[in-house]
Amino acid sequence: MFTNLQGVTQIISNFKAKKIYLIPGQGSDYRIFSKLSLPEKYDTVHVKHLIPLKNETLKSYAKRFSLQIDTTQKFSVIGVSLGGMVATELADILNPEQVIIVSSAKCNTELPRRYTFMKRLPIYQIIPPLIYKLGSYIAQPVVEPDRKKEKEVFVAMLHDKNPVFLKRATKMIVNWKKEHYSHKITHIHGTNDHTLPYRNIKADFTVKNGSHMMMLTKSNEINALIINILNSK
């Protein structure tokens, strides 16, 4: 029998599920994690993207984004694509136990050359947001044909995206200046990722033939990797 309230509180605290914050990508939302299945000791929290401010940097965006995370208890972060880049910045701003990024980039050198071209010649900025979103409908199946395995989900997620968010998020990525990243980050990447090519990535875990959409299209393999990484702490 416990003789003081502090002892009881400590025991209850030890049994609390660990918080895992889930951050989706630029063209996705909470549904990108629909096949993620973690043990009961983890409590997953879906975090929504904010609309980037005009000319906002990814670092500044992550600082605003961080206000959605409860730092009074231990937590970890899982981010996909743009969500992984935000998670990379959060690793420096907050103090997560672990940061897992999937189909993403840890720094600007892992971004493909087309972003350098877009930075030097930012033609995309003159495109109205609604037209920019329409272009995403066209580009997605061309760039990542693997998405046909979950076509309805990917179309639905893109349909629900704010066009201003899509355009301003692109600008944040194009102008990302991050050169160094936290040792807490664990990177999972697929060899068949056309959006963020594997050749540019220093991955901790490689998924053979995994595409940029593999959080859904190779969910069993991704699940197993994430659980092993979380359990390694």
N, C-alpha and C positions, 0 to 999 in steps of 0.2 A: 504493500500500500504506500502511496506517495504521501509524504509528510508536508509538502509545501506546493503551492500553486505554480511556482517557477519550474519545479521538476515535471509537473504534469504538462505544462505548456511546452517544455522542451521535447518531451516524448511525442506530443501531437505534431509539433513542428517537423520532427524527423520523418513522420509518415505523410507529410504533405507531398502532393504530386509536384514534380519539377516542371516549371513553366518553360515551354518551348514556343517562341514567337515565330510565326510563319509569314514570310514576306514574298509576295508573288512578283512576277516580272512585268515588263512594260505592256505586253499584250495579253496578260492573264489576270486572274483574280484568285479568290479562295479555292476555286474549282481545280486549280492546278495541283492542289494537295489532296484532292478527293480520294486518291488511292493510297495515301500515306497512312499506314497503320502502325501506331507505336504502342508499347506496353502501357498498362494502366498507371504506372508510376510517373508517366509524363502527361502533363496537361497542356494541350496545344491551344494557342491563341492566334487567330487570324488577324493580321494587321492590314488596314487599308492604306493605299497610297494617297498622299495629299496631291493637290494640284500644284506643281512647281510654280514659284513666283517667276515673273519675267526676269530673265538673265540670271536665275539662281544657279549656284554651283551645286554639284552633287554633295559636297561636304556640308554646305549650309543646309541643304535639303534634309540630309541625315540628322542634323541637329534638331530641326523642327520635328522630324519623324520620331526622334527618340522620346519625345514627350508622351507618346502612346505606350511606352514600356514602363512597367512597374519595377523599379530598381531596388525596392525595399526587401526583396527576396531574390534568391539565386535564380538565374535564368540562362537559357541558351537561345540562339537564333539560327533559323534555317532560311536561306534566301535563294530564290531561283532567278537566273538571268539578271535583270536590273535589280531585283530584290537582293541578289547576292552582292552586288556592288554597294547597295545601301548597307547591307550587313557588314561589309568590309569596313566602311566608314564608322559604323556603330561600334565595331571592335575597338576603335581608338577613342570614341567619345564616352562609351559606357564601360562596364566591366562584366561582360558575359562570361559564363564558364566556358562555353564552346560556341564556335561560329562555323556552321556548315554551309557551303555554297555549292549550288548545282547548276551546271550549264551557264557559268558566269565568268567573271574576270576579277582578279584581285588588285590589279593596277593597270595603268594606261598602256603599258607595253604588251599586255595580253589582248588588247583590242586589235581587230583587223585593220589593214591599211586603208580601207575605204573611209574609216572615221577620220584619218589624217587628211584625206582628200576633202571630205565634207567640212573639215575645220578650215582648210585653206580656201575652199570655194563653197561657201555655205548657201548654195542655191535653194536648198530645202526650206530655208527660212522665209522665202517669199511665197511659199505654197500655203494657201489658206488651210486651217486645221481640218475642216471637213474633207477637203480634197486629199490631205495628207492621210487621213484615216482610210479613205477609199483606196489609196495606194497600198495601204497595209493589207487590205483584203486580197489584193492581187499578188503582192509580194510573198505573203506567208506561205502559200502552197508551193510556190516556185522555189523559194529558198530552202524550205524545210518540208519536202514531200512526205516525210514520215508522219506528219500530222494527220494524214488521211485515216490513220488507225483510230483517232479520236476526233474526227472532223467536226462533228456537231458541237462538241465541247469547246474546241478552239474557236469556231465561228461565233458561238454564243458569248464567249469571254471577250473577244475583240469587238463584237457588236455593242457590248455594254460599256466600253471604254470611252471616256471623255476625250474628244479629239484634241482639245487644248493640252490635256495631260500627255497624250502621245507625242505631240510635236515638241513640247518643252522638255519632256524626258529625253528625247533624242539629243537635244541641244546640250543637256547636262552630261550625257555620255560622251558626245563628241569633244567636249571641252574638259573632260575629267583629267586632272593633273596628278592623280595619286601615283607615287613612285615606290613607296614602301608600305608594307602591310604587316599586321599582327601575326605572331606565331600561333595564335589560337585558332586561326582559320584552317579548316580542312576542306579541300577542293575536290569535288567529284565532277568529272567531265567525260563526255562521250567522244569517241574517235570519228563519228560521222556528224559532228555539229557543224553546220554550214554558216550559222549566224556568228558564232565565235569559234573559228576553226581551232581544232585541237593542236595544230602545229605551233600555235602561239602560246599555249597554256602549259604551265608547270602544275600538273595535277597530282594530288596525293593518291587518288583512286581513279582508275580508268575503266570506263564501261565500253566494251567492244561494240562497235556499230551503234552506239548510243547517239541520238540526235539532240538538237536543242530542245526537243519536246519530250525527252526521255523521262521526265518526272511522271508523265502519264503513260507513255508508250513502252517503258521498261520499268514499270512500277515495282515489280517483285524484286528485281536486282537492286534498285535504288533503296527500297525499304530495308533490305538486309544490310546494305552498307551503312545507312544512317543509324540503324539500331546498334550495330557494332561500334560505330564511332561514338555514339552517346554513352554506351556501356563501358567504353574504354576510360572514361573519366573517373 
